[in-house]
Amino acid sequence: MDRKTPVANDVARDNTALQQLIQDKFPSTDPIMLGDWEVGTGRFSSLQKGLPQGRKLCGVVVRVHSENGAVRVGGEIYSNVKTENVETGRHLKNEHFLLVVDAGNWCITLGRPTYRLILM
């Protein structure tokens, strides 16, 4: 499974279409989407902290054309897991990406990116 997938803008903005894309991407799970779009704190932050009890992060939808920042997903140090990075900023294209967060991966924000969590 690709860990970084482009998401069409019309899909990213339509809750029903986005939910269907998520169901297709994670067929063995029943992911839920929490709330609406969120904005990073302006600092380095782990997206895996403060999740509802019993839930784990399995993906993040990132809006590229948002405030300056980034969302990154990677594996343990010295592993062969490639770090995926989605940079955000008002000067960048109006596009969206879905980042997959596999078990054992970390996921962080830097700056103030706009994103939506996918939990299972």
N, C-alpha and C positions, 0 to 999 in steps of 0.2 A: 504494500500500500504506500503510495506517495505520501510523504509527510507535509508537503506544501502544495496546495491545489488552488488554482485561480477559481474565484466564484463570480459569476456574472452579476453585475450591479443590480439588475432587476430582481434576481434571486435573493441577493443579500438584503434587499429592502422589503421583501415580501415574506412575512413570517411563515406562511403555509409552504411556500416553495423552498425556503431555507430549511424548514423542518424535514421536508421530503429529501432534500439533498443530504442532510445529516443521517436520516434513516438509511439511505442508500450507501453512505460512506461507512457507517457502523452497523452493518446488518445483524450482527450477533448480540447487540446490546439494545437497550431502550433508552437512548440519551434524552435528556431534557435540556431545554435552554433556559437559563436563569435570566429573568428580568429583561431589561432592554440593553442598549449599548452603554458601556461604561467607559470612563476615561481614566488613564493611568494617574497615579498620585504626583507625578513629577520627579519621583525618586526611583531607585532600583527596588522593585517589588516582586515577590514570588506570587504567582497566581494560584498556587496550590495551598496557600494558607487561608484560613477562615472560610473554608467551604462548608456547606451544610453537612452535618454528621451522616456518615454512611455513604457519602458521595465522593467521587474522585473525578478529577479533570481528565477528559479524553480528547478535547480539542478546543481551539479558539478561532473565531472568525475575526479577522483584522481589517479595519477600514484604513486603507493607505492614505487617502486624502483627508487627513485629520491633523491634530496638533503634532509638533515634533516629538519623535520618540521611536520606539521599536518594541516588537514582541519577539522573543527568542525561545526556541525549544532545542534542547540538546540532551546528551546522555552523560554518563559518568566520565570523569576525567580519564584519559588514556583508553577510552573505548573507541570502537570504530563507528560510533553513531555520529553522523554529520550534524552539526548545529545548523538549524534553519533560522533565518532572520528575516523579519518583515519590517523594513524601515517605514516610518510614517512622517508626513509633513504636508503643509499646505501647498508646497511647490511641486509635489509629486502627483502622479496620475490619479484619477478617480477610479480606483479599483479595489477589490477585496480579495483576501486569501483565507483559506482554511488551513490551519496548522494542526496536525495530529500530534497528540501527546500520548506516547506509549507508556506502559508501565515501566517505572524506573527512570523515566525522563524528567527533566526539570523544565519549567516554563516561567519566564520572567518578563516584566515590562521595564523599560527604561524611558524616562520622560513621560509624555502625556499622550500615548497612542489611544485610539478608540477601538474597542474590541467587545466581543460577546463570547461568554464562556459556554462550553458544551460539557455537561456533566453526565455521568452515568452512576 
